[in-house]
Amino acid sequence: MPTDFFAVNGRVMPAAEATVSVLDLGFLRGIGAFETMPTYGGGHPHALDEHLRRLWESAATFGLAPFFTVADLRRVIREIHQRSGHPELRINLVATPGAHTAGVFGGSTPTWVVIARDIHAPPPEAYEQGVAVVTFVARRPLPEFKTTNYLSGKVGLEQAEKLGAHEALYVSPEGYVSEGVTSNVLVVQGRRVMTPVIDCLPGITKAGVRPVAESLGLEWYECRLTRDDLYTADEVWITSAVREVLPVVKVDGRPVAGGAVGPWARRVRAAYREACIRSALADAQRAGDA
Ligand SMILES: Cc1ncc(COP(=O)(O)O)c(C=O)c1O
């Protein structure tokens, strides 16, 4: 029976024993950066370097400099994978300035936590039949970074839940669709893939999907999108590390292109997944892990 193991400051322990101080600034002031990534090929993390680079970019917004290495992280994930018995993991990596010491934001020794659980990707039907999304007007604070402050998305996801939708997409007060609460958004029109790059997280999945889509003959455009672009698209996709490429067949209750999953979503996801497995295994081999 698989069991969850987490790590606090590099030490792996049973999930129930993993705790941080009540004075942690992540808890007291909501100051933290995080990353989520899946493993492939039997516990090998995908794009670990990219995720750690983005974690440090996000942590720099609150003045936290790198304080552990990619080798530390790889060692922790390897140990968790061995001890937990989960075939593949969904890894959440969180870094905060640590326990409060002085003033409003004064920290001490920074904290890093690895929460690794069963991968829990969407079920096959979600990919075969597509999912519904809703849009809502809001802005995410520091949208180019992955800080732990996700409160702005709560209203959107509550709306999504009420309507049986999978995800909620942010629309700026100016009327531009920027991203999902936990995903990026892409639109296909003919052979064009269009995706916003303003007011959204530079997604690692989206960056990985680009060369795959281009190699299959699609053209990539970074541009603004409106709700109408989504309503009238041939295909809409959302991307995120664990979901990979998930087709959207309904936006705000309106079927996209008749409500069926388009051919590009299937082809791109299959090719992207293969590329992820290859690259996770190659990284592991380079690190002496496979
Ligand atoms: C707000 C937001 N945008 C986009 C993404 C997708 O990013 P990635 O592909 O790096 O997982 C995420 C992932 O959690 C997210 O939280």
The ligand as an ORCA input file, in Angstrom:
! r2SCAN-3c Opt
* xyz 0 1
  C      -1.557     30.556    -12.637
  C      -0.929     29.459    -13.420
  N      -0.738     29.628    -14.747
  C      -0.176     28.657    -15.508
  C       0.197     27.436    -14.952
  C       0.820     26.377    -15.826
  O       2.198     26.351    -15.583
  P       3.073     25.041    -15.813
  O       2.853     24.623    -17.208
  O       4.467     25.502    -15.587
  O       2.595     24.032    -14.825
  C       0.015     27.226    -13.587
  C       0.404     25.952    -12.983
  O       0.088     25.637    -11.867
  C      -0.558     28.261    -12.794
  O      -0.739     28.091    -11.488
*
